[in-house]
Amino acid sequence: MGKMILDGEIVDNGWQRFEPGQLEEDGQSLPENQPVIVPLAYWQAHRDTLLEREAPVGVCLEPGEEPADLAADLPHLPLVAIHFPAFKDGRGYSYARELRSRYRFTGEVRAVGDVLQDQLFYMHRVGFNAFEVRADRDIHEALENGLRPFSVTYQGDVHDPRPIYRRRQELEQA
């Protein structure tokens, strides 16, 4: 499971993520006392059983699966992972923003898959707060150079929708 970035810090990843089809094909069962991230189809097929588990359950969205498919279940989920099969696939950015803005999801939104340092800042702006950086990349370098170098943004984002001129106006009026 390794290390990951959560809320700007490098932490141990305590969640086991299952790929689509992995549980059905391998006949593998979920570990009882460990947090797991399951594919959307598995969640939909086993929702009631998964909700009864003592260990937390998160759901992973693949490209083409919509946050709307989880909307009713979001209050029960501590985590939604969004899979990037390739760094150039931008649908996950829209999914994260939709989770935060439309559905007001306050749990963890985690980027998994082909996640690279250059994407982290932009991913954070649309609502991701957790990142599983690709295994062949240095996670410390990704944190320092991907999330921390920018202190000011001109446009609004999910954290503060006001553009910089509005933020300045409010500071001047205070």
N, C-alpha and C positions, 0 to 999 in steps of 0.2 A: 504494500500500500504506500509506503514511503512518505515523503514530505510534500507539503502543499502550502500555498499562501492563503491565509484567512484573515480578513480585516487588517491587512497590511503587515502581518507577521508570518514568519515561517513556523509551521506547526506540523505535528504528526497527523497523517490522514488516518482517522479511525474508522472510515467507512469502506466497505467492500462493494465495488460496483460490478454488476453483471451486465454483459453484452446482450443485445437482442438475440433470442433463440438459445442462449447459453443454458438457461435453467431447464428448458424443455428438451433440448438435444442431448445434453450430458446426463439427464436424469438427476442433476445436482439439486440438492435441497439448500435452503437458506440456513446459514448458521444461526442458532437460536439466540445467543446473547450478544450479537454484534450488529451494529448499525449497517444497513444495506441500502444500496441504490439499485432499483430495479427498472427495467424498461417499461415504457408506458403500457404496452400491450399486456405485459405480465401484471402490472398494477390493475388494469381494467378487468382482467380475468380473475384475479384473486383479491380484490379490494377488501372485502369483508374480513377475510382471514388475516391479511396484512395489517389491518387496523387493530386486530386483537393482539398482535405481537407486543412483547414487553420492550424489545429493542426497537429503536427508531427506524423508520423506513422513508427513503427519499425516492423520487422518480426522475428518470433521465429522459429528456426529450431528444429525439433524433431530428435531423433536417426533414421538414415536411410534416412533422407532428406539431400541432398548434398548442399554445398555452391554454386556449379555450377548452381543449379536451380535458384539462385538469381544473378548470375554474371552480367547480363545486367542491373539489377535494382539497384545495389549497389551505383551508383552515386546519386540516389534519396533517399537513406535511411540514416537517422542519426544514426540508431541503429540496430544491429542484436543480438538477444538473442539466446542462445543455451541452450536447456533444458537437464538436467541430471535427468532422472527418478530414477536413483540409483547411488550412489557415485562410484560404481565399473564400470560403463559404461564409457569407455574412448574415445568413438568416438568424443565427443565434443571437446576434446583437438586437434584432427586432424582438425576439422572444423575451430577452431579459428586460428590455424597456417595457414591453407589454405587461410582464409579470409585476413590475414595480409600479407602473403608472396606471394601467387600466384595472388590474386586479388587486392593487395595494398589498402585494405579497411582501411580508416583512422577514421571512425566513432566509436561509442561505440560498443564494443563486450562484452555482458553481460552473465554471467553464472547464470542460474535459475534452481530451482528444489532442488535436494538433494546435496546442496553445503555446504561443511564442511571446517572448519579451516585448516585442514591438506592439503587440495588441493589448497589453494589460491596461494601460491608461485609458484607452478608448472603451474597453470592456467595462472598466470600473464606472465610467461616466454614464453608461446605459443601464447600470444596475447590478453588475456582477460584484460580489464581495469575496469570492473564493475562486482560486485558480489552481488546477493541476497542470503545472508547466510540463511540457513534453520531456520525457525521461532523458533524452540525450542533450538537454540544455541545463545550464547552471541556474538553479532556482534562486540563489543569493544574488547573482548578477541580474536576473529577471526582476527581482524585487527592487533593487537599488536603481536600475536604469529603466525599468518599465513602469513602475508606479510612483516613484518618489521625485522625479526630476521637475515636474510641473507644479507650480504653486498657484498659478492664476489661469483661469480660462475665460475666454471672451463670451462664449455661448453658455446658455443655461444647460442643465442636465438633470438627471433624476434626483440628484442630491439637493440642487438649488436651481429651480427653473428660471431664475432671473438672469438676464444678460449682464455683462459687466457694467454697462452704463446705469442700469437700475440699482445695482449694488452700490455703486459710487454715489448716486443721488441720495440713497437712503443713509449712507454714512455721513454725507455732508449735512443732511437735515437733522441728524441726531444730536 
